[in-house]
């Protein structure tokens, strides 16, 4: 749905340029002072500069996200205005650097028309998204009066799932099913609320505590206003937004560049997989992504066809000490598949997942959905960031690392993330790939 919204916005922008060109023709005949119109096709380079910048900013500011579309109108308008501003900056830089002869009056009309049409489109998208899908999900715990659920729905723009029970084990069981974006605690005694906040801290999920009383005994929260009430937002670490924007931009650029550069190699790998064993070239599997949401991860197939159905018979041979499944000499792996795994060439299609925003270049490796749901306690905090192509586990031995150490490395990354740490992991990944250490 979010991709569809972004595509709709791009169509609106292109339509705005055509409409602005037509309006300028009308104005040129009505007001002779306008210079002769530049043909519409001459604006191709401008679109090539404007659209990628606009799309990138729209995604960073979450203009196409369900929670923004269905959230407070002022936040939606603010995101739209800032996205348009960045697009305008891209146009200004292009005109300054290239000295391209384009009609400035047409560009002004384009920005005005596109802003107005996008506002209309956002209003229509808001109604469509609410009707079709609803908002991002907030799990409201306690709240006997229903005030908290109403405020979160009306003022924070969230779909609400209520959970009367304040039992920590019940909450853990619900979070294992995935799909919860934040937990709201309302109308609850402090001791009970602290247990809920502790469970949310385990999994790296934000917990908002409604301020029905002033005394809180957990790590320092930040205060948020939701409608007429104050809430305390408990989250272990809130990364710098600018760093997240840079990380997202680098992810997209690097994945596109590497995907294009590796296309010949990927074609060769696809051919080898196809001619050496029966079955599809790609292996598509649901994995646990950000906050446990499922996404379809791509890999080159390294096992014989039907290998997933054989897994149950091999569980007794599992060599991992946690809720994950690994075998050093897995009989289902094909000869070509073993080579692809040793060289990590089977992971190349995941560049598409990075381009689509499902994954990042650096982040905890995504687990199959059933293994993701079986993670418990603090281990689930690894789901509070996007999964990645490489991580600390990848560079420190991969499958030779015991499960507990693997999870500890992932949590070390989550709790200490920075752009510098990402760079260090990327630089250490190449030697790890060349050595093939821990690859199975």
Secondary structure, DSSP 8 states (H G I E B T S, - for coil): -HHHHHHHHHHHHHHHHHHHHHHHHHHHHH-TTS-----GGGGHHHHHHHHHHHHHHHHHTTTTSHHHHTS-HHHHHHHHHHHHHHHHHHHHHHHHHH-----HHHHHHHHHHHHHHHHHHHHHHHHHHHHHT--EEEEEEE-TTSHHHHHHHHHS-EEEEEE----HHHHHHHHHT----EEEEES--HHHHHHHHHHHHHHT--EEEE-SSS---SS--EEEEETTEEEEEE-S----HHHHHHHHHHHHHHHHHHHHHHHHHHHHHHHHHHHHSSS-SEEEEEEE-GGG-EEEEEEE--B-TTGGGGHHHHGGG---SSS----TT-TTB-HHHHHHHHHTGGGTTHHHHHHTTS-EEES----BHHHHHT--GGGGGGGGS--EEE-HHHHTTGGGS-HHHHHHHHHHHHHT--HHHHHHHHHHHHHHHHHTTT--
